[in-house]
Amino acid sequence: MNGIRIRKTGAPDVIAASDGRLTLSVPIQIKRRSGRKLVTLPGGEAAEPRPWDVAATPMQLALARGYRWLAMLESGEAKSITELAAREKIDNSYMCRMLNLTTLAPDIVAAILDETLPHYVTVHELAISPPVVWEEQRARIGVGGGEKRPE
C-alpha cells in the first residue's frame, strides 16, 4: 500500500486502475469524544470502538489490581500482604484498599466495568472500609436499593 488518504467529504467510490488495482473511497470523519478518536460514517453514526482501543478507567484498573493481588494471595504465590506489597513496591495500606474492592457487590463491580456507576462515586469511597453487607454498600453509594445521593 502506497498511502492512505482520509477525505472528509464526498460520495463512496471505487476507482479501477489500468494495472488491476482498485481504490476504494469512503467518506469518513474522525472526531474526538472524551479524548478518544471516533470514526463518523456518512450517515452520521459513529463506528463502535474496538474493545482493545478503549483504555480502562482508573476505577477499572484499581479493581483489576485488587483481583490480581487477591488471586496471588489465594494461590500461595505470595504468603502475605506485606510480602506482596514489598514485591510490588507499593505501600501495604494501598494494597489493602485495592483488596477491599474485591468485596464489592457483583452489581457494583458490573457498574464499574460497564462505566455506569454514578459520577460522584470514587475509588477512595469504595475502597476505604466498605461495608460487608452488599445492601449497605449500595445504600452507601446511592445505587440499587439505597437512597439516591444528591448530585
N, CA, C and O atoms as a GROMACS GRO file, in nm:
protein
  604
    1MET      N    1   0.083  -0.116   0.000
    1MET     CA    2   0.000   0.000   0.000
    1MET      C    3   0.088   0.123   0.000
    1MET      O    4   0.178   0.137   0.083
    2ASN      N    5   0.063   0.212  -0.094
    2ASN     CA    6   0.144   0.332  -0.104
    2ASN      C    7   0.106   0.439  -0.004
    2ASN      O    8   0.193   0.515   0.039
    3GLY      N    9  -0.018   0.447   0.034
    3GLY     CA   10  -0.060   0.551   0.128
    3GLY      C   11  -0.208   0.546   0.152
    3GLY      O   12  -0.284   0.491   0.073
    4ILE      N   13  -0.248   0.604   0.262
    4ILE     CA   14  -0.388   0.612   0.297
    4ILE      C   15  -0.425   0.759   0.305
    4ILE      O   16  -0.360   0.836   0.376
    5ARG      N   17  -0.527   0.796   0.234
    5ARG     CA   18  -0.576   0.932   0.239
    5ARG      C   19  -0.712   0.931   0.305
    5ARG      O   20  -0.793   0.843   0.277
    6ILE      N   21  -0.737   1.026   0.391
    6ILE     CA   22  -0.868   1.037   0.455
    6ILE      C   23  -0.933   1.165   0.406
    6ILE      O   24  -0.886   1.276   0.433
    7ARG      N   25  -1.042   1.148   0.332
    7ARG     CA   26  -1.120   1.262   0.286
    7ARG      C   27  -1.243   1.274   0.374
    7ARG      O   28  -1.303   1.173   0.411
    8LYS      N   29  -1.280   1.396   0.406
    8LYS     CA   30  -1.393   1.415   0.495
    8LYS      C   31  -1.525   1.436   0.421
    8LYS      O   32  -1.630   1.436   0.484
    9THR      N   33  -1.522   1.454   0.291
    9THR     CA   34  -1.645   1.478   0.217
    9THR      C   35  -1.644   1.395   0.091
    9THR      O   36  -1.542   1.339   0.051
   10GLY      N   37  -1.760   1.388   0.030
   10GLY     CA   38  -1.770   1.316  -0.097
   10GLY      C   39  -1.855   1.191  -0.084
   10GLY      O   40  -1.902   1.156   0.024
   11ALA      N   41  -1.874   1.126  -0.196
   11ALA     CA   42  -1.955   1.004  -0.200
   11ALA      C   43  -1.863   0.883  -0.211
   11ALA      O   44  -1.752   0.893  -0.263
   12PRO      N   45  -1.910   0.768  -0.164
   12PRO     CA   46  -1.828   0.646  -0.180
   12PRO      C   47  -1.803   0.620  -0.328
   12PRO      O   48  -1.889   0.646  -0.412
   13ASP      N   49  -1.684   0.568  -0.358
   13ASP     CA   50  -1.648   0.548  -0.498
   13ASP      C   51  -1.543   0.437  -0.507
   13ASP      O   52  -1.461   0.421  -0.416
   14VAL      N   53  -1.546   0.362  -0.616
   14VAL     CA   54  -1.443   0.262  -0.646
   14VAL      C   55  -1.379   0.302  -0.778
   14VAL      O   56  -1.448   0.321  -0.878
   15ILE      N   57  -1.246   0.315  -0.777
   15ILE     CA   58  -1.173   0.355  -0.897
   15ILE      C   59  -1.080   0.241  -0.936
   15ILE      O   60  -0.998   0.196  -0.855
   16ALA      N   61  -1.093   0.194  -1.060
   16ALA     CA   62  -1.009   0.086  -1.110
   16ALA      C   63  -0.891   0.146  -1.187
   16ALA      O   64  -0.909   0.231  -1.274
   17ALA      N   65  -0.770   0.100  -1.153
   17ALA     CA   66  -0.650   0.145  -1.224
   17ALA      C   67  -0.622   0.049  -1.339
   17ALA      O   68  -0.674  -0.062  -1.342
   18SER      N   69  -0.538   0.092  -1.435
   18SER     CA   70  -0.508   0.009  -1.552
   18SER      C   71  -0.427  -0.116  -1.515
   18SER      O   72  -0.430  -0.214  -1.589
   19ASP      N   73  -0.356  -0.113  -1.402
   19ASP     CA   74  -0.277  -0.230  -1.362
   19ASP      C   75  -0.357  -0.328  -1.276
   19ASP      O   76  -0.300  -0.423  -1.222
   20GLY      N   77  -0.488  -0.306  -1.261
   20GLY     CA   78  -0.572  -0.401  -1.187
   20GLY      C   79  -0.599  -0.361  -1.042
   20GLY      O   80  -0.680  -0.424  -0.975
   21ARG      N   81  -0.532  -0.260  -0.995
   21ARG     CA   82  -0.556  -0.216  -0.857
   21ARG      C   83  -0.688  -0.144  -0.848
   21ARG      O   84  -0.733  -0.079  -0.942
   22LEU      N   85  -0.751  -0.156  -0.730
   22LEU     CA   86  -0.875  -0.085  -0.702
   22LEU      C   87  -0.852   0.014  -0.589
   22LEU      O   88  -0.780  -0.015  -0.493
   23THR      N   89  -0.911   0.130  -0.601
   23THR     CA   90  -0.906   0.229  -0.495
   23THR      C   91  -1.048   0.248  -0.445
   23THR      O   92  -1.138   0.282  -0.522
   24LEU      N   93  -1.067   0.227  -0.317
   24LEU     CA   94  -1.198   0.242  -0.255
   24LEU      C   95  -1.200   0.374  -0.179
   24LEU      O   96  -1.115   0.399  -0.094
   25SER      N   97  -1.296   0.456  -0.210
   25SER     CA   98  -1.310   0.586  -0.145
   25SER      C   99  -1.435   0.583  -0.058
   25SER      O  100  -1.546   0.565  -0.109
   26VAL      N  101  -1.416   0.600   0.073
   26VAL     CA  102  -1.528   0.602   0.167
   26VAL      C  103  -1.517   0.731   0.248
   26VAL      O  104  -1.417   0.751   0.318
   27PRO      N  105  -1.617   0.818   0.241
   27PRO     CA  106  -1.609   0.942   0.318
   27PRO      C  107  -1.631   0.916   0.467
   27PRO      O  108  -1.730   0.853   0.505
   28ILE      N  109  -1.539   0.962   0.549
   28ILE     CA  110  -1.550   0.948   0.694
   28ILE      C  111  -1.502   1.077   0.760
   28ILE      O  112  -1.440   1.162   0.696
   29GLN      N  113  -1.532   1.090   0.886
   29GLN     CA  114  -1.478   1.198   0.967
   29GLN      C  115  -1.422   1.135   1.093
   29GLN      O  116  -1.474   1.035   1.143
   30ILE      N  117  -1.316   1.193   1.143
   30ILE     CA  118  -1.260   1.148   1.269
   30ILE      C  119  -1.285   1.258   1.370
   30ILE      O  120  -1.239   1.371   1.355
   31LYS      N  121  -1.362   1.224   1.475
   31LYS     CA  122  -1.397   1.321   1.578
   31LYS      C  123  -1.341   1.276   1.712
   31LYS      O  124  -1.321   1.157   1.735
   32ARG      N  125  -1.317   1.372   1.798
   32ARG     CA  126  -1.273   1.342   1.934
   32ARG      C  127  -1.393   1.352   2.028
   32ARG      O  128  -1.464   1.453   2.029
   33ARG      N  129  -1.413   1.248   2.105
   33ARG     CA  130  -1.515   1.248   2.208
   33ARG      C  131  -1.454   1.191   2.334
   33ARG      O  132  -1.406   1.078   2.335
   34SER      N  133  -1.456   1.269   2.439
   34SER     CA  134  -1.398   1.229   2.568
   34SER      C  135  -1.253   1.187   2.552
   34SER      O  136  -1.208   1.094   2.618
   35GLY      N  137  -1.180   1.255   2.465
   35GLY     CA  138  -1.039   1.226   2.446
   35GLY      C  139  -1.012   1.108   2.354
   35GLY      O  140  -0.896   1.076   2.327
   36ARG      N  141  -1.117   1.042   2.306
   36ARG     CA  142  -1.100   0.927   2.217
   36ARG      C  143  -1.135   0.967   2.075
   36ARG      O  144  -1.223   1.050   2.053
   37LYS      N  145  -1.066   0.910   1.980
   37LYS     CA  146  -1.095   0.938   1.840
   37LYS      C  147  -1.201   0.840   1.792
   37LYS      O  148  -1.188   0.719   1.811
   38LEU      N  149  -1.306   0.893   1.729
   38LEU     CA  150  -1.412   0.810   1.675
   38LEU      C  151  -1.425   0.836   1.526
   38LEU      O  152  -1.412   0.949   1.481
   39VAL      N  153  -1.450   0.731   1.450
   39VAL     CA  154  -1.474   0.744   1.307
   39VAL      C  155  -1.623   0.764   1.288
   39VAL      O  156  -1.704   0.682   1.334
   40THR      N  157  -1.660   0.872   1.220
   40THR     CA  158  -1.801   0.901   1.191
   40THR      C  159  -1.826   0.864   1.046
   40THR      O  160  -1.756   0.911   0.956
   41LEU      N  161  -1.926   0.781   1.024
   41LEU     CA  162  -1.961   0.735   0.890
   41LEU      C  163  -2.052   0.835   0.820
   41LEU      O  164  -2.101   0.927   0.885
   42PRO      N  165  -2.075   0.820   0.689
   42PRO     CA  166  -2.154   0.919   0.614
   42PRO      C  167  -2.292   0.947   0.672
   42PRO      O  168  -2.338   1.061   0.666
   43GLY      N  169  -2.359   0.848   0.729
   43GLY     CA  170  -2.492   0.869   0.785
   43GLY      C  171  -2.491   0.945   0.916
   43GLY      O  172  -2.598   0.978   0.969
   44GLY      N  173  -2.374   0.974   0.970
   44GLY     CA  174  -2.364   1.047   1.095
   44GLY      C  175  -2.343   0.957   1.215
   44GLY      O  176  -2.307   1.004   1.323
   45GLU      N  177  -2.365   0.825   1.198
   45GLU     CA  178  -2.346   0.735   1.310
   45GLU      C  179  -2.196   0.707   1.330
   45GLU      O  180  -2.119   0.707   1.234
   46ALA      N  181  -2.157   0.684   1.454
   46ALA     CA  182  -2.016   0.659   1.486
   46ALA      C  183  -1.991   0.509   1.485
   46ALA      O  184  -2.073   0.430   1.532
   47ALA      N  185  -1.877   0.472   1.431
   47ALA     CA  186  -1.837   0.332   1.434
   47ALA      C  187  -1.801   0.295   1.578
   47ALA      O  188  -1.739   0.374   1.648
   48GLU      N  189  -1.840   0.177   1.620
   48GLU     CA  190  -1.812   0.132   1.756
   48GLU      C  191  -1.661   0.111   1.773
   48GLU      O  192  -1.597   0.051   1.686
   49PRO      N  193  -1.604   0.160   1.885
   49PRO     CA  194  -1.462   0.136   1.908
   49PRO      C  195  -1.438  -0.012   1.939
   49PRO      O  196  -1.523  -0.078   1.999
   50ARG      N  197  -1.323  -0.061   1.898
   50ARG     CA  198  -1.288  -0.200   1.929
   50ARG      C  199  -1.251  -0.209   2.076
   50ARG      O  200  -1.198  -0.113   2.131
   51PRO      N  201  -1.278  -0.322   2.141
   51PRO     CA  202  -1.251  -0.333   2.285
   51PRO      C  203  -1.106  -0.303   2.322
   51PRO      O  204  -1.080  -0.248   2.428
   52TRP      N  205  -1.012  -0.337   2.236
   52TRP     CA  206  -0.871  -0.316   2.270
   52TRP      C  207  -0.828  -0.172   2.245
   52TRP      O  208  -0.716  -0.134   2.282
   53ASP      N  209  -0.914  -0.090   2.184
   53ASP     CA  210  -0.881   0.050   2.161
   53ASP      C  211  -0.929   0.141   2.275
   53ASP      O  212  -0.893   0.259   2.280
   54VAL      N  213  -1.008   0.086   2.364
   54VAL     CA  214  -1.065   0.166   2.473
   54VAL      C  215  -0.980   0.146   2.598
   54VAL      O  216  -0.964   0.034   2.647
   55ALA      N  217  -0.928   0.256   2.649
   55ALA     CA  218  -0.845   0.249   2.769
   55ALA      C  219  -0.932   0.228   2.892
   55ALA      O  220  -1.043   0.279   2.901
   56ALA      N  221  -0.880   0.151   2.986
   56ALA     CA  222  -0.951   0.126   3.111
   56ALA      C  223  -0.952   0.253   3.196
   56ALA      O  224  -0.857   0.332   3.194
   57THR      N  225  -1.059   0.270   3.271
   57THR     CA  226  -1.069   0.384   3.362
   57THR      C  227  -0.984   0.356   3.486
   57THR      O  228  -0.952   0.241   3.514
   58PRO      N  229  -0.949   0.459   3.561
   58PRO     CA  230  -0.874   0.437   3.685
   58PRO      C  231  -0.946   0.343   3.781
   58PRO      O  232  -0.882   0.263   3.849
   59MET      N  233  -1.080   0.352   3.788
   59MET     CA  234  -1.156   0.265   3.877
   59MET      C  235  -1.146   0.120   3.829
   59MET      O  236  -1.134   0.029   3.911
   60GLN      N  237  -1.152   0.097   3.699
   60GLN     CA  238  -1.139  -0.038   3.645
   60GLN      C  239  -1.000  -0.094   3.672
   60GLN      O  240  -0.985  -0.211   3.705
   61LEU      N  241  -0.898  -0.010   3.657
   61LEU     CA  242  -0.760  -0.054   3.685
   61LEU      C  243  -0.743  -0.090   3.832
   61LEU      O  244  -0.677  -0.189   3.864
   62ALA      N  245  -0.801  -0.011   3.921
   62ALA     CA  246  -0.792  -0.040   4.065
   62ALA      C  247  -0.860  -0.172   4.096
   62ALA      O  248  -0.806  -0.252   4.173
   63LEU      N  249  -0.975  -0.196   4.038
   63LEU     CA  250  -1.047  -0.322   4.060
   63LEU      C  251  -0.965  -0.439   4.007
   63LEU      O  252  -0.956  -0.543   4.073
   64ALA      N  253  -0.906  -0.424   3.891
   64ALA     CA  254  -0.823  -0.531   3.833
   64ALA      C  255  -0.702  -0.560   3.920
   64ALA      O  256  -0.666  -0.676   3.941
   65ARG      N  257  -0.638  -0.455   3.972
   65ARG     CA  258  -0.524  -0.476   4.062
   65ARG      C  259  -0.567  -0.555   4.185
   65ARG      O  260  -0.499  -0.649   4.226
   66GLY      N  261  -0.679  -0.517   4.244
   66GLY     CA  262  -0.728  -0.586   4.363
   66GLY      C  263  -0.751  -0.733   4.337
   66GLY      O  264  -0.710  -0.817   4.416
   67TYR      N  265  -0.817  -0.766   4.226
   67TYR     CA  266  -0.843  -0.907   4.194
   67TYR      C  267  -0.715  -0.982   4.160
   67TYR      O  268  -0.700  -1.100   4.194
   68ARG      N  269  -0.622  -0.915   4.096
   68ARG     CA  270  -0.494  -0.979   4.064
   68ARG      C  271  -0.419  -1.013   4.192
   68ARG      O  272  -0.367  -1.124   4.208
   69TRP      N  273  -0.413  -0.917   4.284
   69TRP     CA  274  -0.342  -0.940   4.409
   69TRP      C  275  -0.412  -1.044   4.495
   69TRP      O  276  -0.347  -1.123   4.562
   70LEU      N  277  -0.545  -1.045   4.493
   70LEU     CA  278  -0.619  -1.147   4.568
   70LEU      C  279  -0.588  -1.286   4.513
   70LEU      O  280  -0.568  -1.380   4.590
   71ALA      N  281  -0.583  -1.299   4.381
   71ALA     CA  282  -0.551  -1.428   4.319
   71ALA      C  283  -0.410  -1.472   4.358
   71ALA      O  284  -0.386  -1.591   4.381
   72MET      N  285  -0.316  -1.379   4.364
   72MET     CA  286  -0.179  -1.412   4.403
   72MET      C  287  -0.173  -1.460   4.548
   72MET      O  288  -0.098  -1.552   4.581
   73LEU      N  289  -0.250  -1.398   4.634
   73LEU     CA  290  -0.254  -1.440   4.775
   73LEU      C  291  -0.322  -1.574   4.791
   73LEU      O  292  -0.273  -1.661   4.864
   74GLU      N  293  -0.434  -1.593   4.723
   74GLU     CA  294  -0.509  -1.719   4.736
   74GLU      C  295  -0.435  -1.838   4.676
   74GLU      O  296  -0.449  -1.950   4.724
   75SER      N  297  -0.356  -1.815   4.572
   75SER     CA  298  -0.283  -1.925   4.508
   75SER      C  299  -0.157  -1.962   4.584
   75SER      O  300  -0.096  -2.066   4.557
   76GLY      N  301  -0.117  -1.879   4.679
   76GLY     CA  302   0.006  -1.905   4.753
   76GLY      C  303   0.129  -1.846   4.687
   76GLY      O  304   0.240  -1.865   4.735
   77GLU      N  305   0.110  -1.776   4.577
   77GLU     CA  306   0.223  -1.712   4.509
   77GLU      C  307   0.290  -1.611   4.602
   77GLU      O  308   0.411  -1.590   4.597
   78ALA      N  309   0.208  -1.549   4.687
   78ALA     CA  310   0.259  -1.460   4.792
   78ALA      C  311   0.202  -1.510   4.924
   78ALA      O  312   0.086  -1.549   4.931
   79LYS      N  313   0.285  -1.507   5.028
   79LYS     CA  314   0.242  -1.560   5.156
   79LYS      C  315   0.163  -1.461   5.240
   79LYS      O  316   0.084  -1.501   5.325
   80SER      N  317   0.184  -1.331   5.217
   80SER     CA  318   0.114  -1.230   5.295
   80SER      C  319   0.102  -1.101   5.216
   80SER      O  320   0.168  -1.082   5.113
   81ILE      N  321   0.016  -1.013   5.266
   81ILE     CA  322   0.000  -0.883   5.202
   81ILE      C  323   0.131  -0.804   5.212
   81ILE      O  324   0.170  -0.734   5.118
   82THR      N  325   0.198  -0.817   5.325
   82THR     CA  326   0.324  -0.745   5.344
   82THR      C  327   0.428  -0.789   5.242
   82THR      O  328   0.497  -0.706   5.182
   83GLU      N  329   0.438  -0.920   5.221
   83GLU     CA  330   0.535  -0.973   5.124
   83GLU      C  331   0.500  -0.928   4.983
   83GLU      O  332   0.587  -0.888   4.905
   84LEU      N  333   0.370  -0.935   4.950
   84LEU     CA  334   0.326  -0.897   4.816
   84LEU      C  335   0.346  -0.747   4.792
   84LEU      O  336   0.388  -0.707   4.683
   85ALA      N  337   0.316  -0.666   4.892
   85ALA     CA  338   0.335  -0.521   4.879
   85ALA      C  339   0.483  -0.488   4.857
   85ALA      O  340   0.517  -0.401   4.777
   86ALA      N  341   0.570  -0.558   4.929
   86ALA     CA  342   0.714  -0.536   4.912
   86ALA      C  343   0.758  -0.576   4.771
   86ALA      O  344   0.837  -0.506   4.707
   87ARG      N  345   0.706  -0.687   4.724
   87ARG     CA  346   0.741  -0.733   4.589
   87ARG      C  347   0.690  -0.636   4.482
   87ARG      O  348   0.760  -0.611   4.384
   88GLU      N  349   0.570  -0.582   4.500
   88GLU     CA  350   0.511  -0.488   4.404
   88GLU      C  351   0.563  -0.346   4.422
   88GLU      O  352   0.534  -0.257   4.342
   89LYS      N  353   0.641  -0.325   4.528
   89LYS     CA  354   0.699  -0.194   4.561
   89LYS      C  355   0.592  -0.086   4.582
   89LYS      O  356   0.600   0.024   4.529
   90ILE      N  357   0.491  -0.124   4.662
   90ILE     CA  358   0.385  -0.030   4.698
   90ILE      C  359   0.361  -0.038   4.848
   90ILE      O  360   0.411  -0.128   4.915
   91ASP      N  361   0.286   0.056   4.899
   91ASP     CA  362   0.255   0.062   5.041
   91ASP      C  363   0.150  -0.043   5.078
   91ASP      O  364   0.060  -0.072   5.000
   92ASN      N  365   0.164  -0.101   5.198
   92ASN     CA  366   0.068  -0.202   5.245
   92ASN      C  367  -0.075  -0.148   5.246
   92ASN      O  368  -0.168  -0.217   5.206
   93SER      N  369  -0.092  -0.024   5.293
   93SER     CA  370  -0.226   0.032   5.306
   93SER      C  371  -0.293   0.048   5.169
   93SER      O  372  -0.413   0.026   5.156
   94TYR      N  373  -0.216   0.085   5.067
   94TYR     CA  374  -0.272   0.096   4.932
   94TYR      C  375  -0.318  -0.040   4.884
   94TYR      O  376  -0.426  -0.053   4.827
   95MET      N  377  -0.236  -0.143   4.907
   95MET     CA  378  -0.274  -0.277   4.864
   95MET      C  379  -0.401  -0.323   4.936
   95MET      O  380  -0.489  -0.383   4.874
   96CYS      N  381  -0.411  -0.295   5.064
   96CYS     CA  382  -0.530  -0.334   5.140
   96CYS      C  383  -0.655  -0.264   5.086
   96CYS      O  384  -0.761  -0.325   5.077
   97ARG      N  385  -0.642  -0.138   5.050
   97ARG     CA  386  -0.757  -0.065   4.994
   97ARG      C  387  -0.801  -0.126   4.861
   97ARG      O  388  -0.920  -0.140   4.836
   98MET      N  389  -0.705  -0.162   4.777
   98MET     CA  390  -0.741  -0.222   4.648
   98MET      C  391  -0.801  -0.362   4.669
   98MET      O  392  -0.890  -0.403   4.595
   99LEU      N  393  -0.752  -0.434   4.769
   99LEU     CA  394  -0.809  -0.565   4.800
   99LEU      C  395  -0.952  -0.551   4.852
   99LEU      O  396  -1.034  -0.640   4.831
  100ASN      N  397  -0.983  -0.439   4.919
  100ASN     CA  398  -1.120  -0.416   4.965
  100ASN      C  399  -1.218  -0.411   4.849
  100ASN      O  400  -1.336  -0.443   4.866
  101LEU      N  401  -1.172  -0.370   4.732
  101LEU     CA  402  -1.260  -0.363   4.615
  101LEU      C  403  -1.311  -0.501   4.573
  101LEU      O  404  -1.412  -0.511   4.504
  102THR      N  405  -1.241  -0.606   4.613
  102THR     CA  406  -1.283  -0.741   4.576
  102THR      C  407  -1.402  -0.788   4.659
  102THR      O  408  -1.459  -0.894   4.631
  103THR      N  409  -1.442  -0.711   4.761
  103THR     CA  410  -1.557  -0.748   4.844
  103THR      C  411  -1.684  -0.675   4.802
  103THR      O  412  -1.787  -0.688   4.867
  104LEU      N  413  -1.677  -0.600   4.694
  104LEU     CA  414  -1.794  -0.524   4.649
  104LEU      C  415  -1.901  -0.616   4.592
  104LEU      O  416  -1.872  -0.725   4.542
  105ALA      N  417  -2.025  -0.570   4.601
  105ALA     CA  418  -2.138  -0.644   4.546
  105ALA      C  419  -2.120  -0.663   4.395
  105ALA      O  420  -2.064  -0.576   4.328
  106PRO      N  421  -2.166  -0.776   4.342
  106PRO     CA  422  -2.149  -0.803   4.199
  106PRO      C  423  -2.206  -0.694   4.108
  106PRO      O  424  -2.147  -0.663   4.004
  107ASP      N  425  -2.319  -0.635   4.144
  107ASP     CA  426  -2.377  -0.530   4.059
  107ASP      C  427  -2.294  -0.403   4.062
  107ASP      O  428  -2.291  -0.329   3.964
  108ILE      N  429  -2.226  -0.376   4.172
  108ILE     CA  430  -2.137  -0.260   4.179
  108ILE      C  431  -2.014  -0.285   4.092
  108ILE      O  432  -1.968  -0.195   4.021
  109VAL      N  433  -1.961  -0.407   4.098
  109VAL     CA  434  -1.847  -0.444   4.013
  109VAL      C  435  -1.887  -0.432   3.866
  109VAL      O  436  -1.811  -0.380   3.784
  110ALA      N  437  -2.006  -0.481   3.831
  110ALA     CA  438  -2.054  -0.472   3.692
  110ALA      C  439  -2.068  -0.326   3.650
  110ALA      O  440  -2.035  -0.290   3.537
  111ALA      N  441  -2.116  -0.240   3.740
  111ALA     CA  442  -2.131  -0.098   3.709
  111ALA      C  443  -1.994  -0.033   3.687
  111ALA      O  444  -1.982   0.056   3.602
  112ILE      N  445  -1.893  -0.076   3.762
  112ILE     CA  446  -1.758  -0.024   3.740
  112ILE      C  447  -1.708  -0.065   3.601
  112ILE      O  448  -1.654   0.018   3.527
  113LEU      N  449  -1.727  -0.191   3.567
  113LEU     CA  450  -1.678  -0.242   3.439
  113LEU      C  451  -1.755  -0.182   3.321
  113LEU      O  452  -1.698  -0.158   3.215
  114ASP      N  453  -1.886  -0.158   3.339
  114ASP     CA  454  -1.969  -0.101   3.233
  114ASP      C  455  -1.963   0.051   3.228
  114ASP      O  456  -2.021   0.113   3.139
  115GLU      N  457  -1.893   0.111   3.325
  115GLU     CA  458  -1.884   0.257   3.338
  115GLU      C  459  -2.022   0.321   3.357
  115GLU      O  460  -2.049   0.428   3.302
  116THR      N  461  -2.109   0.254   3.435
  116THR     CA  462  -2.242   0.308   3.463
  116THR      C  463  -2.257   0.350   3.608
  116THR      O  464  -2.367   0.387   3.651
  117LEU      N  465  -2.150   0.345   3.685
  117LEU     CA  466  -2.153   0.390   3.824
  117LEU      C  467  -2.172   0.541   3.825
  117LEU      O  468  -2.113   0.610   3.742
  118PRO      N  469  -2.253   0.594   3.917
  118PRO     CA  470  -2.271   0.740   3.921
  118PRO      C  471  -2.138   0.813   3.931
  118PRO      O  472  -2.043   0.764   3.992
  119HIS      N  473  -2.132   0.931   3.870
  119HIS     CA  474  -2.007   1.007   3.860
  119HIS      C  475  -1.951   1.048   3.994
  119HIS      O  476  -1.830   1.071   4.006
  120TYR      N  477  -2.034   1.059   4.097
  120TYR     CA  478  -1.986   1.105   4.227
  120TYR      C  479  -1.916   0.995   4.308
  120TYR      O  480  -1.855   1.025   4.411
  121VAL      N  481  -1.924   0.870   4.265
  121VAL     CA  482  -1.861   0.760   4.338
  121VAL      C  483  -1.714   0.752   4.298
  121VAL      O  484  -1.681   0.746   4.180
  122THR      N  485  -1.626   0.751   4.398
  122THR     CA  486  -1.483   0.749   4.372
  122THR      C  487  -1.422   0.618   4.421
  122THR      O  488  -1.483   0.545   4.498
  123VAL      N  489  -1.301   0.591   4.374
  123VAL     CA  490  -1.227   0.472   4.420
  123VAL      C  491  -1.207   0.482   4.571
  123VAL      O  492  -1.222   0.383   4.643
  124HIS      N  493  -1.173   0.599   4.616
  124HIS     CA  494  -1.149   0.621   4.760
  124HIS      C  495  -1.272   0.582   4.842
  124HIS      O  496  -1.261   0.515   4.944
  125GLU      N  497  -1.389   0.625   4.795
  125GLU     CA  498  -1.513   0.596   4.867
  125GLU      C  499  -1.543   0.446   4.870
  125GLU      O  500  -1.593   0.395   4.970
  126LEU      N  501  -1.512   0.376   4.763
  126LEU     CA  502  -1.538   0.232   4.757
  126LEU      C  503  -1.433   0.151   4.832
  126LEU      O  504  -1.465   0.045   4.887
  127ALA      N  505  -1.311   0.198   4.834
  127ALA     CA  506  -1.201   0.118   4.888
  127ALA      C  507  -1.178   0.135   5.038
  127ALA      O  508  -1.121   0.046   5.101
  128ILE      N  509  -1.220   0.245   5.096
  128ILE     CA  510  -1.196   0.269   5.238
  128ILE      C  511  -1.310   0.208   5.319
  128ILE      O  512  -1.423   0.256   5.313
  129SER      N  513  -1.279   0.105   5.393
  129SER     CA  514  -1.374   0.038   5.483
  129SER      C  515  -1.513   0.016   5.423
  129SER      O  516  -1.612   0.066   5.476
  130PRO      N  517  -1.522  -0.060   5.313
  130PRO     CA  518  -1.654  -0.085   5.256
  130PRO      C  519  -1.736  -0.173   5.351
  130PRO      O  520  -1.680  -0.263   5.414
  131PRO      N  521  -1.867  -0.150   5.362
  131PRO     CA  522  -1.950  -0.236   5.445
  131PRO      C  523  -1.943  -0.380   5.393
  131PRO      O  524  -1.924  -0.404   5.274
  132VAL      N  525  -1.960  -0.474   5.484
  132VAL     CA  526  -1.954  -0.615   5.447
  132VAL      C  527  -2.083  -0.657   5.376
  132VAL      O  528  -2.080  -0.736   5.282
  133VAL      N  529  -2.196  -0.604   5.422
  133VAL     CA  530  -2.325  -0.639   5.365
  133VAL      C  531  -2.346  -0.560   5.235
  133VAL      O  532  -2.332  -0.437   5.232
  134TRP      N  533  -2.381  -0.632   5.129
  134TRP     CA  534  -2.394  -0.570   4.998
  134TRP      C  535  -2.501  -0.461   4.994
  134TRP      O  536  -2.481  -0.359   4.928
  135GLU      N  537  -2.613  -0.481   5.063
  135GLU     CA  538  -2.718  -0.379   5.065
  135GLU      C  539  -2.666  -0.250   5.126
  135GLU      O  540  -2.701  -0.141   5.081
  136GLU      N  541  -2.581  -0.261   5.228
  136GLU     CA  542  -2.522  -0.142   5.291
  136GLU      C  543  -2.425  -0.073   5.195
  136GLU      O  544  -2.414   0.050   5.196
  137GLN      N  545  -2.354  -0.151   5.115
  137GLN     CA  546  -2.264  -0.092   5.015
  137GLN      C  547  -2.346  -0.010   4.915
  137GLN      O  548  -2.310   0.103   4.880
  138ARG      N  549  -2.457  -0.069   4.868
  138ARG     CA  550  -2.542   0.001   4.771
  138ARG      C  551  -2.599   0.130   4.831
  138ARG      O  552  -2.602   0.234   4.765
  139ALA      N  553  -2.643   0.121   4.955
  139ALA     CA  554  -2.700   0.239   5.022
  139ALA      C  555  -2.593   0.346   5.042
  139ALA      O  556  -2.622   0.465   5.030
  140ARG      N  557  -2.472   0.304   5.073
  140ARG     CA  558  -2.363   0.400   5.098
  140ARG      C  559  -2.331   0.484   4.976
  140ARG      O  560  -2.302   0.603   4.988
  141ILE      N  561  -2.336   0.422   4.858
  141ILE     CA  562  -2.302   0.497   4.737
  141ILE      C  563  -2.426   0.544   4.660
  141ILE      O  564  -2.414   0.616   4.561
  142GLY      N  565  -2.543   0.504   4.707
  142GLY     CA  566  -2.667   0.552   4.647
  142GLY      C  567  -2.706   0.484   4.518
  142GLY      O  568  -2.760   0.548   4.428
  143VAL      N  569  -2.681   0.354   4.508
  143VAL     CA  570  -2.726   0.278   4.391
  143VAL      C  571  -2.808   0.159   4.440
  143VAL      O  572  -2.801   0.123   4.557
  144GLY      N  573  -2.885   0.100   4.350
  144GLY     CA  574  -2.964  -0.017   4.387
  144GLY      C  575  -3.077   0.020   4.481
  144GLY      O  576  -3.156   0.110   4.453
  145GLY      N  577  -3.085  -0.051   4.594
  145GLY     CA  578  -3.195  -0.032   4.687
  145GLY      C  579  -3.178   0.086   4.780
  145GLY      O  580  -3.272   0.122   4.851
  146GLY      N  581  -3.060   0.149   4.781
  146GLY     CA  582  -3.034   0.261   4.874
  146GLY      C  583  -3.095   0.390   4.823
  146GLY      O  584  -3.139   0.398   4.708
  147GLU      N  585  -3.096   0.490   4.909
  147GLU     CA  586  -3.146   0.622   4.870
  147GLU      C  587  -3.046   0.689   4.776
  147GLU      O  588  -2.925   0.672   4.790
  148LYS      N  589  -3.099   0.765   4.683
  148LYS     CA  590  -3.012   0.838   4.589
  148LYS      C  591  -2.944   0.954   4.656
  148LYS      O  592  -3.005   1.025   4.736
  149ARG      N  593  -2.817   0.972   4.624
  149ARG     CA  594  -2.741   1.086   4.672
  149ARG      C  595  -2.771   1.208   4.589
  149ARG      O  596  -2.798   1.193   4.470
  150PRO      N  597  -2.766   1.326   4.645
  150PRO     CA  598  -2.784   1.445   4.562
  150PRO      C  599  -2.664   1.463   4.470
  150PRO      O  600  -2.550   1.438   4.510
  151GLU      N  601  -2.691   1.505   4.348
  151GLU     CA  602  -2.582   1.521   4.251
  151GLU      C  603  -2.536   1.662   4.241
  151GLU      O  604  -2.445   1.693   4.164
   0.00000   0.00000   0.00000
